[in-house]
Amino acid sequence: MNVIHSIKRISSRLLSGSFRSIRTKLLVCFLIVTIIPLLSLGALSYYQSAKTVNSQFGKYGQNAVAQLDQQTSTYLNRMNQTTETIYSYLLDPARVGLGEGIPTTYKEIMDKNDLEDFLKALKTGRTSGIYIITRSGYYYGNNDLDVRKLDRIPTWRAMPDSYTGEYWLGFYPQDHMMDSKDATTEPLMPVLGLAVPINNPYGALRGSKILIEEDAEPLLEMFRLFENDTRAHLRIADSTGRVVYETQAEFAPHDSDIVWTRRLEPNDWTIEARLSSNAFYRSSSIIRSNTIVVALASCLFAFGLAYLFSSRFTARIRRLKDSMQKVSFGKLHTRTKVETNDELGSLDMSFNNMVGGIQSLIQEVERNERLKKEAELKAFHYQINPHLLFNTLNSIQWKAKLQGAEDIREMLYHLTMVLEGNLDITQELVPLGRELRMIEHFLKIQEVRYGSVFGFELVCDESLKRYLIPRMTLQPLFENIFFHGFEDGEGRICLTVEEEGSLLKLTLADNGAGIPPEKLNKLFKPGVKRKGRGGLGMQNVDQKFKLHFGQQYGLNVKSVEGEGTTILVQWPKKEEEGNGNDENDQSVDRG
C-alpha cells in the first residue's frame, strides 16, 4: 500500500508540474515505467521459484528418507531371514545331538561341522559373522569370536536373559574378535547386530543365542551422504525410544523444524530426519538474495539508461531553446544541428527553415525598401517642370501648324501625349488600357520618324485592360526594340496579353537583331547599369514588377542573335479601387 501511495503521489506531482525540469519528469517517468514491472516480475519470479524449490526440496527429502528406509529394511529383512533359516535348521530332530560344549564324540564333531558349514553357506558379501552362542560360552561359527568381549557391546550387555524374540543390537564397532586391535590405534569395522534367543523346547541348543552381524559401513555411508546432502539431522530410534543412530553434529530441535519420518516395518524402528527451517528455506533465501541483487542491478542499469536518455533528449531541447533565445536577440545566423530524423530532428529542421525564412524576409524587405528609395530618387530625377515643357511644346506645335508643317505638329502632339502620361507620377499602378494607349502614341511618333516600315500586332481582350500594371513599363521595352533591335525602324512587333488563372501574361516579341549572349547574361545582374535611350531600361522595368508584386515576378527575356527577342512578364491580376479609371484614361487623350 505504501508503494502504491508513493506512486500516486509522484504521478500527481508529475501531472501538476511540481517538477520544473523536463529532464526530471522524463527520468521519473522512465524509472516508474521500468522499475514497477521489474520489481513485480522479480517478486513473482521469486515467489514461484521459492515455492517450486521448497516443494521439490521437500519431496527430495521425503524420497531420500524413503530410500534410507528401503536400504535399511533390506539389511533388516536379510538378517531376519537368516535367523529364521537357522531357527528352522535347529528344529530338525536330527540336530538334537548338538551340545553346548566342546564336542567329544565323532557324531558331535560331524554335527558341529555340518552346522558350521550351514552357517557359512548363509553368509553373503556383507555378512561379518553368524554365530550360535550357548549358555556355557561355547559357540558355533568361525573360530574368530572372543565370547568374553561380547560384553563390550552395550546392547548385548543390556539384553535380559528372559528376552524372547528378535533383539536388535544396533550399530557398534566389531571389537570382540580374537584379533581385534585397540580402537584408538585403528578404526574398527562398524556392524549391525541382531541377537535371537533360541527358546523352542523341541529343538536343539535351547537357551542359546543366534548372533548375526552385517557390515554396516555401506549403510552408515549412505546415512552420511544423506546428512551432507540435505544438511538434516538424522535420528533412528527403536520402539522403546532407544537411539540406534544419530548424527554426531550438535542439533537443537525446534517446533519450526521440517521433519521427515519413516517407520521400518522389519523391526519397528523410526527414522527421523529433522532440518531447521533456516536450512530448509536456505535455497529460497539465496533466490531472494539473488533476486534482490538482480533487481537492484537492473534498477541501477535502468537509472543509468534513463539518465543517459533524458540527458541526450533534454540536451537537444536545451540547445534548441538556446538557439531560439539567440534569435530573439537578433542573431539570425543561428542554426541548430540536425542529428536525427525523429520528431526533434524535424523540429530542428523546422526551426532552421523558420529562421532562414525570417532572415530572407528581412533581407527582402530591406532590398524592397532600397529599391523603392532608388525608384523614388529616379522619379524625382526624371521629374521636370511639366508646365514649362508642355507650354513650350504647344507653342512649337502651333507654330508648325501656322507654317504648314503638319508632320512636325503631329509628332509634337503624340510626344505631348506620351510625356503627359509618363510625367504623371501621382499613380504608380495604372490600367493596362492606359499603358497601351501610351504605346499607340509612341508608335505614331516612330511612324512619323521612320514611315510605315514596321508592323505592330496587339492581341488583348478588352476585359483585361482594366487590370493594373506598373506605370511606364511598356514604353522602355518598345524603345529598346526601335533603338537596339530594328535597323531603320524595319521589323515586326507582336504584343499579346492573356490571363492564366489569377495571373496576367504579357508576351512582347520582335524579329529584330536580338541580344548577344554576353549582354543577355548581364541583363539583370545587380550593379550592372543599363544605358538605354528608351527610358528607364529593362532593368528598371524588372525592378518595378518585383517591387510592386514580389520577387517571384519580373521579366524573362529570351533572345537569339539575328532572329529576335521575346520578353515574357507575369503578374497578379489587380483592379483599381473606385471608378476613376475612365477619367484617368480620358485625361491622357486630352490636349
MINU-691337 format. One record per residue (C-alpha): residue in one letter; x, y, z. Coordinates in steps of 0.25 Angstrom, whole numbers, plus 5000, padded with zeros to 4 digits. Layout:
BEGIN
   aa      u      v      w
    A      X      Y      Z
...
***
This chain:
BEGIN
   aa      u      v      w
    M   5000   5000   5000
    N   5011   5010   5003
    V   5018   5007   4989
    I   5004   5010   4982
    H   5002   5022   4990
    S   5016   5027   4987
    I   5014   5024   4972
    K   5001   5032   4973
    R   5008   5044   4979
    I   5019   5044   4969
    S   5009   5043   4958
    S   5001   5055   4963
    R   5013   5063   4965
    L   5017   5060   4950
    L   5004   5064   4945
    S   5003   5076   4953
    G   5016   5081   4948
    S   5023   5081   4962
    F   5036   5077   4955
    R   5041   5089   4948
    S   5051   5081   4939
    I   5046   5073   4928
    R   5058   5064   4930
    T   5054   5061   4944
    K   5040   5057   4938
    L   5046   5048   4928
    L   5055   5042   4938
    V   5044   5039   4948
    C   5034   5034   4937
    F   5044   5025   4931
    L   5048   5019   4945
    I   5034   5017   4949
    V   5030   5010   4936
    T   5043   5002   4937
    I   5044   4999   4952
    I   5030   4995   4955
    P   5029   4984   4944
    L   5043   4980   4948
    L   5040   4979   4963
    S   5027   4972   4960
    L   5033   4962   4951
    G   5044   4959   4961
    A   5035   4957   4973
    L   5026   4948   4965
    S   5038   4940   4960
    Y   5044   4939   4974
    Y   5030   4934   4979
    Q   5029   4924   4968
    S   5043   4919   4969
    A   5043   4919   4984
    K   5030   4911   4984
    T   5035   4901   4974
    V   5049   4900   4980
    N   5043   4897   4994
    S   5033   4887   4989
    Q   5044   4880   4981
    F   5053   4880   4993
    G   5042   4875   5002
    K   5039   4864   4992
    Y   5054   4861   4991
    G   5056   4860   5006
    Q   5044   4850   5007
    N   5049   4842   4995
    A   5063   4841   5002
    V   5057   4837   5015
    A   5049   4826   5007
    Q   5062   4822   5001
    L   5068   4820   5015
    D   5056   4813   5019
    Q   5057   4803   5007
    Q   5072   4801   5009
    T   5072   4799   5024
    S   5059   4790   5022
    T   5067   4781   5012
    Y   5078   4779   5023
    L   5068   4776   5034
    N   5060   4767   5025
    R   5072   4759   5021
    M   5077   4757   5035
    N   5063   4753   5039
    Q   5062   4743   5028
    T   5076   4737   5033
    T   5071   4736   5047
    E   5058   4729   5043
    T   5066   4719   5034
    I   5075   4716   5045
    Y   5064   4714   5055
    S   5057   4705   5045
    Y   5070   4697   5043
    L   5071   4695   5058
    L   5057   4690   5059
    D   5061   4677   5051
    P   5060   4665   5061
    A   5073   4661   5054
    R   5080   4673   5061
    V   5077   4669   5075
    G   5091   4664   5077
    L   5097   4678   5077
    G   5103   4681   5090
    E   5106   4693   5098
    G   5120   4689   5100
    I   5132   4684   5092
    P   5128   4672   5084
    T   5135   4659   5089
    T   5129   4648   5080
    Y   5130   4646   5065
    K   5115   4649   5063
    E   5116   4662   5071
    I   5128   4666   5063
    M   5121   4663   5050
    D   5108   4671   5055
    K   5117   4682   5059
    N   5124   4682   5045
    D   5110   4681   5038
    L   5105   4693   5046
    E   5117   4702   5043
    D   5116   4698   5028
    F   5102   4702   5028
    L   5105   4715   5035
    K   5116   4718   5026
    A   5106   4716   5014
    L   5097   4726   5019
    K   5107   4737   5019
    T   5107   4748   5008
    G   5117   4758   5004
    R   5112   4768   5014
    T   5112   4757   5026
    S   5122   4760   5036
    G   5119   4747   5045
    I   5108   4737   5048
    Y   5109   4731   5062
    I   5101   4722   5071
    I   5106   4725   5085
    T   5102   4714   5096
    R   5099   4717   5111
    S   5113   4711   5114
    G   5120   4721   5106
    Y   5123   4711   5095
    Y   5119   4716   5081
    Y   5117   4710   5067
    G   5123   4718   5055
    N   5136   4723   5050
    N   5147   4722   5060
    D   5150   4737   5061
    L   5140   4741   5072
    D   5144   4744   5086
    V   5132   4742   5094
    R   5137   4749   5106
    K   5138   4762   5099
    L   5123   4762   5095
    D   5120   4770   5108
    R   5127   4781   5101
    I   5114   4783   5093
    P   5105   4791   5101
    T   5092   4786   5096
    W   5097   4771   5097
    R   5101   4774   5111
    A   5087   4780   5114
    M   5079   4769   5107
    P   5071   4762   5118
    D   5073   4747   5120
    S   5058   4745   5119
    Y   5057   4752   5106
    T   5049   4745   5095
    G   5048   4749   5080
    E   5057   4758   5072
    Y   5067   4767   5079
    W   5073   4777   5070
    L   5087   4781   5076
    G   5088   4793   5066
    F   5101   4799   5061
    Y   5114   4797   5068
    P   5129   4794   5065
    Q   5133   4780   5063
    D   5143   4779   5075
    H   5140   4765   5080
    M   5148   4757   5071
    M   5160   4749   5074
    D   5170   4758   5066
    S   5163   4771   5069
    K   5172   4783   5071
    D   5171   4795   5080
    A   5161   4805   5074
    T   5170   4816   5078
    T   5180   4811   5068
    E   5172   4807   5057
    P   5157   4809   5054
    L   5149   4796   5055
    M   5139   4792   5045
    P   5124   4796   5049
    V   5114   4785   5049
    L   5099   4784   5050
    G   5096   4773   5060
    L   5083   4764   5063
    A   5082   4754   5074
    V   5071   4744   5075
    P   5069   4735   5087
    I   5066   4720   5084
    N   5054   4717   5092
    N   5048   4705   5085
    P   5046   4694   5095
    Y   5047   4683   5084
    G   5059   4688   5076
    A   5074   4687   5079
    L   5082   4697   5087
    R   5071   4702   5095
    G   5075   4715   5103
    S   5086   4718   5093
    K   5086   4731   5085
    I   5087   4734   5070
    L   5097   4746   5067
    I   5097   4751   5053
    E   5106   4763   5049
    E   5105   4770   5036
    D   5115   4780   5031
    A   5109   4794   5034
    E   5119   4803   5026
    P   5111   4804   5013
    L   5098   4807   5021
    L   5105   4817   5030
    E   5112   4823   5018
    M   5098   4825   5012
    F   5094   4832   5025
    R   5105   4841   5024
    L   5103   4844   5009
    F   5088   4848   5013
    E   5093   4857   5024
    N   5103   4864   5015
    D   5093   4865   5004
    T   5081   4870   5012
    R   5088   4876   5024
    A   5078   4869   5032
    H   5080   4863   5046
    L   5077   4848   5045
    R   5072   4840   5057
    I   5068   4825   5057
    A   5061   4820   5070
    D   5055   4807   5073
    S   5041   4805   5078
    T   5045   4807   5093
    G   5051   4821   5089
    R   5066   4816   5090
    V   5074   4823   5080
    V   5080   4814   5070
    Y   5087   4824   5061
    E   5088   4839   5062
    T   5096   4850   5054
    Q   5109   4854   5062
    A   5107   4869   5060
    E   5100   4876   5071
    F   5086   4880   5068
    A   5075   4887   5076
    P   5061   4883   5071
    H   5050   4894   5069
    D   5036   4893   5066
    S   5038   4901   5053
    D   5047   4889   5048
    I   5044   4882   5036
    V   5043   4867   5040
    W   5042   4855   5031
    T   5039   4842   5037
    R   5038   4827   5033
    R   5035   4814   5041
    L   5043   4802   5038
    E   5034   4790   5037
    P   5044   4779   5040
    N   5047   4784   5054
    D   5038   4796   5056
    W   5050   4805   5056
    T   5047   4820   5053
    I   5055   4828   5044
    E   5054   4843   5047
    A   5061   4854   5038
    R   5060   4868   5044
    L   5064   4880   5037
    S   5064   4894   5043
    S   5054   4904   5036
    N   5066   4913   5032
    A   5074   4902   5026
    F   5061   4897   5018
    Y   5058   4911   5013
    R   5073   4914   5010
    S   5071   4911   4995
    S   5059   4921   4995
    S   5067   4931   5003
    I   5078   4930   4993
    I   5068   4932   4982
    R   5062   4944   4989
    S   5076   4950   4991
    N   5080   4948   4976
    T   5066   4954   4972
    I   5069   4966   4981
    V   5083   4967   4975
    V   5078   4966   4961
    A   5066   4975   4963
    L   5076   4986   4969
    A   5086   4984   4958
    S   5074   4985   4948
    C   5069   4998   4955
    L   5083   5004   4954
    F   5084   5000   4940
    A   5070   5005   4937
    F   5074   5018   4944
    G   5087   5019   4936
    L   5079   5017   4923
    A   5068   5027   4927
    Y   5079   5037   4931
    L   5086   5036   4918
    F   5073   5036   4910
    S   5068   5048   4917
    S   5081   5055   4917
    R   5082   5054   4902
    F   5068   5057   4900
    T   5067   5069   4908
    A   5081   5074   4903
    R   5075   5075   4889
    I   5063   5082   4895
    R   5072   5092   4903
    R   5081   5094   4890
    L   5068   5098   4883
    K   5064   5107   4894
    D   5077   5114   4894
    S   5076   5116   4879
    M   5063   5122   4880
    Q   5068   5131   4890
    K   5079   5136   4881
    V   5069   5138   4870
    S   5061   5147   4879
    F   5073   5155   4882
    G   5074   5157   4867
    K   5085   5147   4863
    L   5078   5142   4851
    H   5090   5134   4846
    T   5088   5124   4858
    R   5085   5110   4853
    T   5083   5097   4861
    K   5090   5084   4857
    V   5080   5073   4851
    E   5085   5060   4856
    T   5073   5050   4855
    N   5061   5048   4847
    D   5051   5047   4858
    E   5042   5058   4863
    L   5053   5066   4870
    G   5060   5066   4857
    S   5048   5071   4850
    L   5047   5082   4860
    D   5061   5086   4858
    M   5059   5086   4843
    S   5047   5094   4844
    F   5054   5104   4853
    N   5065   5105   4843
    N   5055   5107   4832
    M   5047   5117   4840
    V   5060   5126   4844
    G   5064   5125   4829
    G   5051   5129   4825
    I   5051   5141   4834
    Q   5065   5145   4830
    S   5061   5144   4815
    L   5048   5152   4818
    I   5056   5163   4825
    Q   5066   5163   4814
    E   5055   5164   4804
    V   5048   5176   4812
    E   5062   5183   4812
    R   5064   5181   4798
    N   5050   5185   4794
    E   5052   5198   4803
    R   5065   5201   4796
    L   5059   5199   4782
    K   5047   5207   4786
    K   5056   5218   4790
    E   5064   5217   4777
    A   5051   5217   4769
    E   5047   5230   4777
    L   5060   5236   4774
    K   5059   5233   4760
    A   5045   5238   4759
    F   5050   5251   4765
    H   5061   5251   4755
    Y   5052   5249   4743
    Q   5042   5259   4748
    I   5043   5273   4742
    N   5034   5284   4742
    P   5023   5279   4733
    H   5016   5293   4731
    L   5028   5299   4725
    L   5031   5287   4716
    F   5016   5286   4711
    N   5015   5301   4709
    T   5028   5300   4700
    L   5023   5288   4692
    N   5009   5295   4690
    S   5016   5307   4685
    I   5025   5299   4675
    Q   5012   5291   4671
    W   5004   5304   4668
    K   5016   5310   4660
    A   5018   5297   4652
    K   5003   5298   4649
    L   5003   5312   4645
    Q   5015   5309   4636
    G   5008   5297   4630
    A   5018   5286   4636
    E   5007   5276   4638
    D   5017   5265   4641
    I   5024   5273   4652
    R   5011   5277   4658
    E   5006   5262   4659
    M   5019   5257   4664
    L   5019   5268   4675
    Y   5004   5264   4678
    H   5008   5250   4681
    L   5020   5254   4688
    T   5012   5262   4697
    M   5002   5251   4700
    V   5014   5242   4703
    L   5020   5252   4713
    E   5007   5255   4719
    G   5005   5241   4723
    N   5019   5238   4727
    L   5022   5250   4735
    D   5009   5248   4744
    I   5015   5241   4756
    T   5003   5242   4765
    Q   5000   5228   4761
    E   5010   5216   4761
    L   5000   5206   4756
    V   4991   5210   4744
    P   4981   5202   4736
    L   4987   5193   4725
    G   4978   5200   4715
    R   4984   5214   4718
    E   4998   5208   4717
    L   4994   5202   4703
    R   4989   5216   4698
    M   5003   5222   4702
    I   5009   5211   4693
    E   5000   5215   4682
    H   5005   5230   4683
    F   5019   5225   4684
    L   5017   5216   4671
    K   5011   5229   4664
    I   5024   5236   4667
    Q   5032   5225   4661
    E   5023   5224   4649
    V   5025   5239   4646
    R   5040   5237   4649
    Y   5043   5224   4640
    G   5030   5223   4632
    S   5021   5211   4630
    V   5033   5201   4630
    F   5029   5193   4643
    G   5017   5185   4647
    F   5010   5184   4660
    E   5000   5174   4665
    L   4992   5175   4678
    V   4985   5163   4684
    C   4978   5167   4697
    D   4963   5165   4701
    E   4956   5177   4705
    S   4953   5171   4719
    L   4967   5170   4722
    K   4970   5185   4720
    R   4964   5189   4734
    Y   4975   5182   4741
    L   4987   5190   4747
    I   5001   5190   4742
    P   5013   5198   4747
    R   5013   5212   4741
    M   5023   5214   4729
    T   5027   5199   4728
    L   5024   5196   4713
    Q   5030   5209   4707
    P   5044   5205   4711
    L   5043   5191   4705
    F   5038   5197   4691
    E   5049   5207   4692
    N   5059   5196   4693
    I   5053   5190   4680
    F   5054   5202   4672
    F   5067   5207   4677
    H   5074   5193   4678
    G   5066   5183   4670
    F   5061   5189   4658
    E   5070   5195   4647
    D   5064   5208   4642
    G   5051   5204   4648
    E   5048   5192   4640
    G   5042   5180   4646
    R   5030   5173   4653
    I   5025   5174   4667
    C   5015   5165   4673
    L   5009   5169   4687
    T   5000   5158   4694
    V   4993   5159   4707
    E   4985   5147   4713
    E   4981   5142   4726
    E   4985   5130   4733
    G   4977   5127   4745
    S   4979   5139   4755
    L   4991   5144   4747
    L   4993   5152   4734
    K   5003   5148   4724
    L   5009   5158   4714
    T   5018   5154   4703
    L   5025   5164   4694
    A   5032   5158   4682
    D   5040   5164   4671
    N   5049   5159   4659
    G   5060   5169   4661
    A   5075   5168   4663
    G   5074   5160   4676
    I   5083   5162   4688
    P   5097   5156   4689
    P   5098   5145   4699
    E   5109   5152   4707
    K   5100   5164   4709
    L   5088   5155   4711
    N   5095   5148   4723
    K   5098   5162   4729
    L   5084   5168   4727
    F   5078   5167   4741
    K   5091   5165   4749
    P   5092   5174   4761
    G   5101   5186   4760
    V   5101   5186   4744
    K   5095   5199   4739
    R   5087   5199   4727
    K   5088   5210   4718
    G   5077   5212   4708
    R   5071   5223   4700
    G   5057   5218   4703
    G   5055   5222   4717
    L   5058   5214   4730
    G   5063   5202   4723
    M   5059   5187   4724
    Q   5066   5186   4738
    N   5057   5197   4744
    V   5044   5191   4738
    D   5048   5177   4744
    Q   5050   5184   4757
    K   5037   5191   4757
    F   5029   5178   4755
    K   5037   5172   4767
    L   5035   5184   4775
    H   5020   5184   4773
    F   5017   5169   4773
    G   5028   5162   4779
    Q   5042   5156   4776
    Q   5036   5144   4768
    Y   5030   5153   4757
    G   5038   5161   4747
    L   5044   5160   4733
    N   5048   5147   4726
    V   5056   5150   4713
    K   5059   5140   4702
    S   5067   5145   4690
    V   5074   5139   4678
    E   5084   5148   4672
    G   5080   5151   4658
    E   5066   5145   4660
    G   5059   5154   4670
    T   5055   5155   4685
    T   5043   5150   4693
    I   5040   5157   4706
    L   5031   5149   4716
    V   5024   5156   4728
    Q   5015   5150   4738
    W   5008   5158   4750
    P   4995   5156   4758
    K   4982   5162   4754
    K   4978   5174   4761
    E   4968   5185   4759
    E   4968   5199   4763
    E   4958   5203   4774
    G   4947   5213   4771
    N   4943   5217   4757
    G   4954   5226   4754
    N   4959   5218   4742
    D   4952   5225   4731
    E   4955   5239   4736
    N   4969   5236   4736
    D   4969   5230   4722
    Q   4961   5242   4717
    S   4971   5251   4723
    V   4982   5245   4715
    D   4975   5247   4701
    R   4972   5262   4705
    G   4981   5273   4699
***
